Amino acid sequence: MDWESVFDVDYSKNKDFLLSISLLMLVLGVIFQQYWLLALTVLLISYIILNKWYDNVVAKKLKLQNKRQTIRLFPDEEEAMFIVFRNQSFFPYINGRLRFQMPAKIDSPYKDKTSGQLADFELPFSIKGNSNPVVQLPFIANQRGVAKLTNISFVFPHLFNFGKVNLQYKPYLNTEIIIYPRLLPVAGAPLIDQVIYGSHRTRISPFEDVQTIIGTRAYQQSDPFHRINWNASMKTTQLQSNVFEPVIDHSITFIVNLHTSHHQRREGLLHMERLLSYTAFLCHYALEKGFSYELFINARKPGSVPFVHTLAGDGKKHYMHCLEMIARIHSLPMTVPFGEMLYHVGQGRERRNTLIIIGELTEKSHRVIRGWHHFGSVLQLKLFDDGASIQPLERGKTAVATETTNDNESVSLYK
């Protein structure tokens, strides 16, 4: 059964009292042969049975459509959630109140009160007999994260007494609201457009794939000797040079450090949200440019890879996957030491591409990055009071933060 009926103590006491009175009237009616007492006892027992039957039926006949649905939106966007009920009984549920909880990052006209990170929602709701009503819940997303409906209950007056029926929904509701991070613009983003040798085909590039010949052309004095195609030269009786496939690498690796040296919780939260918003903007920039990119974030997660990582990809589908992954990072995550994650990032990496460091750099981080000269261009996102900017990483600069934790331990977002 999806719903569980919960009654208050007074309701149970009243039922016990009526049952005791009916038994007493039955005994007195039999002893004194008072038929009016017996008739009144029959009516009272019938009323008790009717109440008991209603209590058992009321929860079984009410269904809630629990289809899996996901609502995706950005902060400050408005949307509506639809909750479909099905009343299989001819009994109506009149003047009821539908109650549930969601994270405080959701705003709605039906928001009642907020306690910590959760908010209570309540709206008037009535159901006719044998009907399929739909509850429309308009809401506005406030900030990044994932929101789900929990502690759903439906409270309405009892049909045969002055009490109230409290139906509590027990299954997990398969409705999820994913709020993507805000896209905060980053100055200097064109620095990402670096020309590096790679495997992506292009029309014009200073690099060529010498393993792929796409044709020949007339030999020029500036051509090196090894470019001469002797077979083509013999056929045309003129020297011919090979034309190789022009290639370039436009892949990016974003490496995000959520750990911060801020001691105040509020400052640390704002710092983390800024980093994730700038990261989302850079992912969008890479999408518009058609670049391939992968993402490393040192938010701890279970599994063989202890941090958040998406494989390299491009296109809108990959972009939406990265946004959802960022949205699912907890607002107070445990973090992997940044130097430890950088070490894993560098292991087995042979392809040269553009690396962008987002977040504070530690002393260990600088030591690891100093060995990355052969990987490609390394850039850093620097934060300012009024924004952020992409700049070349100063490899010899002193670290701005120090991790004092053991490399094998989880660390809090705050020191």
N, C-alpha and C positions, 0 to 999 in steps of 0.2 A: 504494500500500500504506500502510495507516494506521500500522503498527508498523515500527520499524527495529530489526533485531537488532544488538546491540553486544556484542562478545566481548573479553575481556581479552587481553593480549599472550601470556600463558602458553598460553591455549587455541589461539591461532594457531601458536605454536611447536610445540606437541604435534602438531598436524595435519601440519605440515611434516616433523617428525621421523618420524612414522609413514609418511608417503608416501616419505621417503628410505629407510627400512628396507625397505619393501615392494619398492621398485625394486632395492635391493641383493640381497634374497633371490631376486627373479626372475632376476637375472643369474647369481647363484651356482647356482641350481637348473638353469638351462639349461646352463651350462658343465660342471658336475659331474654332470648328469643325476640330480639328487636330487629324486625326485617328491614326497617329503614336504615339501621346501622350496617346491616349486611349489604344493602344496595349501595350505600355510600362507600363501603369498603371496596366493592367491585369497581365502582367508578374511579376511586383513588388508585387502586392497583392497575387498572387499565391505563390511567394517566401515567403512572410510573413506567409501565411497559412501553407505552408510546414514546416517552422521553428516552428510554434506554435504546429503543429501536432507532430513533432519530439520531442519537449520538453515534451509533454504529454505522448508519448509512451515510451520514453527512460527509464523512471523510472519504468513503469509497467511491462516491459518485462524482466527485470533483477531480478533473484531470487538468494538467498543465502541459501544453505542447513543449517538449524539451528537445527541439532539433538543434543541431550544432550550427551556430552562426557567429561570425566574427565581423565586428564593425571597426573599420580603420579610418582614422582621421588625424589631422594636425591640431595643435593647440588653438583655441579660440574658434574652432569650427563647431557648428551646430548639427545635431543629428537627432534621430528619434529611434527608440527601441520599441519593438512590438512584442508583447507577451500575450499568447493566445491560450484561453481557458476553454474547457469543455464541461458543461454541467449535464450529466446523464440522468439527473433526477428531476422530477416535476416540482420538487421543493425549490423555492427561490432563496437567494442569499441577499437580503436587503440591508441597506445602510451599513455596509461593511467598510473596513479600512484595510488596504493592502500595504504591508510594511516590508522593508528589506534594508540591507546595508550595502554600500559601495565605498570605495576609497574617496577621500575628501577631494581628490583632484577632479571630480565630476561635479558640475553644478546643474541644478534643475529647479524649476518652480516648486517641485514637491520635496525639496531638501528641507528636512526638519531641524536637525541639530548635528553638530560635529563634535566628535570626541577623539582626539588624537589624529590618527591617519584615516579613521573611518567616519563616515557620515550616515545618519539615519534618514531614510526617505519614507514618506507616508502620503497616500492619496486616497480619496474616497472611491469606493468601488462596490457596485451591486451587480448581481447576476440573476437573470430570470431563469425560470425552470426550463429545462431542455433547450439550452441555448449555448452558443459558442462566442462569448464576448472577447474583445481584443482590447488590451490595455496599451495605450500609446504613451510612452514616457519620453518627452523631449529633454535633451540635456546639452550641455556645453562642456567641451574638454578644456581643462585648465592647464595641465602640464603633462610632460612625458610620463609614460608608464602603461601598465595594464590594469584594467578594472573589470571586476566580476561581481555579479549579484550574489549575496550570501544572506543567510538568516531570513529567508522569505517566510512571511506569515500572513494569514488572512483572518481578521477578527470581525465578527458580525453577531448581531443579537440572535439568541436562541429562539426558535420558532414557537416553542411551547412553554417557555418560562421567561423570567426576567433576567436571566444570566446571559453570558456571552460565550460564544464558541471561538476558540483560538486554534486554527489549523496551521501547523508548521510543516513546511515543505522539506522533506528529508533528502531527496536525491541531489546530486551536484548539477547545477544549472549550466548547460553547455552554451552559454552566451558570453562572449568575451569582447571587451572594448580595448583596442590597441591604439594608444595615442603616440604618434611619432614625435621625435624631438623637433623643436623649433629650428629653422634654418637661419643661423646668424652669419651674415656675410664676412668673408675673410679677405683682407687686403693682401695684395701680392700673389693671388692665386695663379696668375699666368706663369709664375716661376716653375709651376709643375710641368709646363710644356717643355720638357727637356728633351734634347735629341741624344739618344743613347743607342748603341748597337743592340739589335734584338732580332726577333723572328717575325715581326709583323710586316706584311707587305705594304708598300706605299708607292706613290708615283715618283716622288722626289726624296732622296735621302743621300747623305754623304757616306752611308754604309751600304755594303753589298754582301749578299749571300753567295760566296764563291762556289758553293755546291749546286747552285741552281742557275743554269744558263737559259736565258729567255730569247736569245737570238745573237746575231753578229752584225757588225757594221764595218765600214772602211777603216783601216788602220790609220792612226794619227801619231805624229812624232812624240806626243806626250804619253802615249800608252806604254806601259811596261812590257817587257819582252814576253813575260809568262802569260799575257792576255791573248797572244796571237793564237787563232784557231787555224791550225795547218790544214786540216781537211777542207774547210771552207775556202781557204786561200788557194788551194790547188784547183778547186772547182771553178773559181771565178778568175783565176790567174792574177789576182791582186791580194795583197795582204789584208786579212780580215781579223778584227779583234772581237773577243767574246763580250757580250752584254749580259751582266749578271742581274739577278733580282734585287732591286733596291729594298732594303729592310730598315726597320727602326724599332725601338722599344718605347712604348707609351704606357707601360704598366707602372702602377704605384703601389707601395706598401704603406698603409697607415698604421702607426704604432702609438697606442693611447695609454697614458699613465694616469689613472684616476686617483692615485694616492696624492695627498696634498699636505703641505706643511702648515696649513691653517689649523689652529687649535679650536676655534669656535665652530660649533656644529653648523650654524646657519651659513657662515662664510664657506665652509667646506662643501655644503650642498650646492650653493650657488656656483662655486668653482667647478664642481663636477658637471653640473648641468650646462655650463658654458662650454666646457670641453666637448661634451657629447653633441651640442648644437653646432659647434664649429666643424666637428667631424662629419655630421650629417650634411652640412653645406658643401664640404670638400668632396663627399661622395656624389652629391648632385652635380658639382662642377665636372667631375670625372665622367659622369653619365652624359652630360651635354657635349663633352669633347670626344666621347667614344673611347675613352681609355679603359683598360682593364685594371682592376685594383683588388687588393685583399686587405683584410682588417684584423688587427690584433688589439685586444683590450684586456688589461690585466685585472678584470673582475673575475673572481674565483668562481669556478663551476665544477661540478663532479665529473669524473671521467679521466681517461688517460691523459688528455690535454687539459691541464687545470685552469686554463684561462679561455676567454671568449675569442674565437677565431673563425673567420669565414674564408673559404678558399677563393683564389683569384677568379674573377668573372667580370662580365660587362653587360650592358643592356639594362632595361627597365626592371626586368624580373630580379636581377642581381641587386639592383639598387633598393627595391622594395624589401628584399630579404635582409639587407644590411640595416635598413631603417627599423624593421621589426625586431631584429636582434638588439639594436641599441635601445629600443623602447622597453624590452624585457629586462634590461639591467636594473637591479633593485636600487631604490633611492639611497639605501645605506649598505652598499655591497662590501663584502670582504674582498681584499685585493691580494694578488700575488705580487711579491717583491718585483719591482720593475726590472732590476738587473737580471733576475732569474728569467723573466720572460724574454728579454733581449737575447740572452744566451741561447734559448730555444729557437728564437727567430733566426739567428745566424747559423744554426746547425744545418748543414747540407745545402745552404743557399749558394748557388753558383751563378744564377742569372743576374746580370746587372739591371737594375731598375732604379726608380726614384723612391727613396724612403723619406717619409715625413713623420717626425716625432711630435706628438701632441701631448703636452703636459710637462710637469716638472722633471728635470733631469737630476739624477743622483750621482754621487761620486763613482759608484760601481757602473752606472749607465755610461758615463764618459769613457771608462776603461774599456768597456765592451765595444762601444762605437768606434774607438780609435782603430780597431782592427777591421773596420768595414770599408777601407779605402777601395778595395777591388769590387765592391758591390755596386757602386754607382753613386749618384748624387744623393746627399743626405741633407734634408731641409728640416727646419724646426718651426712650429707654430708658437709665436710669442704673444703673450697676453698683455694688453694695456687696459687702462681704466675705461676707455671708450671703444674698445674693439680688440681685434687680433690681426696679426700679419704673418705671412710666410716669409722666412728669411733663411739664407744659408746657415747651416750649423757651424758655430765656432767651436771646432773640435778641441781646442786647447783651453777653453774657458773653464773656470772653476765651477764646480757643481753648485746649484742653487738650493739643493735639499739633500738630506742625508737619511738613509734608511738605517735604523738602528736595530731592526729585527733580524732574526736568523733567516737565511735564505729558504729554509724548508718550512717556515711557519706562515700562516695566514696573518695578514695585518688588517687592521680596521682602516676605514677611509680616513679616520682622524687619528692623530697621535695622542 
